[in-house]
Amino acid sequence: MRIKTEFPYPIREIENCWIPLSDGARLAARIWLPVDAEAEPVPAVLEYLPYRKSDGTAVRDAIRHPYLAGHGYAAIRVDMRGSGDSDGVLYDEYLKQEQDDALEVLAWIADQPWCTGKVGIFGKSWGGFNALQIAARRPPQLKAIIPMHFTDDRYADDVHYMGGCVLGSQMLAWASIMFMYNALPPDPRWVGERWREMWFERMAQTPPFVEAWLTHQRRDEFWQHGSVCENYDDIECAVYAVGGWADAYTNAVPRLLAGLNCPKKGIIGPWAHNFPEDSRPGPAVGFLQESLRWWDYWL
């Protein structure tokens, strides 16, 4: 394996930046930029997750995002509301609030002096889910997405129910993982003395997600929300759908390609629930390079 450390564009990193929202909340972001981006604006690529930029995804972020910045993009990794170093409480997955915040984040990014106004979103798992969900809201700044290891149907093809049957062990395991993330404190380096107050608020107000999931055992509005299969035509930007033969979400890729009427492309490869360039069992592919071709075309 060759490790590339030199890129066409020298880059700089903003380890923490605050994105203000209309209700007064702030979301924490880590940003990588070409050093001359304010003089020569560049397109932007966003990854929007609840998995803590300061520690949870810090190592992998430090690989993918600098690669994008080194090839002429602003790369932005944002902690969702209620996660990591951002304000608030995360009450459940894929809420409307999550999407509403994302629309404001996209507008903020496009308005920065270093951005051309064109933005893409990529992400796997939760980041793939919300890439599609945000695209369905049709924000004008969003031109293309790369969702990886995602579903288009939250009820019939996720970790909660399958064929109308409760996926008890998967559902409980996933709820426990998210409860663990929500129980971790924010980083005092960025939030200062507020860290304890924010931490206690999250521990006091975070519900056990599984209660809501078990309350809705049939396909109702709860599951229809965020299921882009309800109306594929809501998505108009370009979509590059990625799946793995060893991943549980493989079926979503052909369904999505069949349903979408926007520019679209798909790939399913010999990997599990991970990025294609760093996947098992393999062989992996140079998906950083492949994604760069996609962004170069659409952004």
Secondary structure, 3 states (H helix, E strand, C coil): CCCCCCCCCCEEEEEEEEEECCCCCEEEEEEEEECCCCCCCEEEEEEEECCCCCCCCHHHHHHHHHHHHHCCCEEEEEECCCCCCCCCCCCCCCCHHHHHHHHHHHHHHHCCCCEEEEEEEEEECHHHHHHHHHHCCCCCCEEEEEEECCCCCCCCCCCCEECCEECHHHHHHHHHHHHHHHCCCCCHHHHHHHHHHHHHHHHHHCCCHHHHHHHCCCCCHHHHCCCHHHCHHHCCCEEEEEEECCCCCCCHHHHHHHHCCCCEEEEEECECCCCHHHCCECCCCCHHHHHHHHHHHHC
